[in-house]
Amino acid sequence: MSRAIKIGSKLKELRIHLCQKGETSKGVREFIEKHYVNLKSQNPRFPILIRECSQIEPRLWARFEKGKEESYPLSNLSADTVLSKIESIAK
């Protein structure tokens, strides 16, 4: 079971981009299998979008207040590291 993550009010949207088969996206795919359902159930109205595309490097996009966006590379990270990255952004 994942730890509880409450997403703060300044964060407006998360988008996770990953490759369906690429080795660099393996940890992101595992994150989706292990942690996504719990994260979404803890934040049911918060938009968390999963975007799959062939041959791309995995990346996390965060949209904040006033349309500001930041992206974070997720290549070769473990599922738990991806969760920790989201946790640090969500505060």
Salt bridges, closest charged atoms under 4 A:
GLU13 OE1 - ARG15 NH1 2.69
GLU13 OE2 - ARG63 NH2 3.81
GLU69 OE1 - ARG15 NH2 3.18
GLU70 OE2 - LYS68 NZ 2.88
ASP80 OD1 - LYS34 NZ 3.79
ASP80 OD1 - HIS35 NE2 3.04
GLU87 OE1 - ARG3 NE 3.03
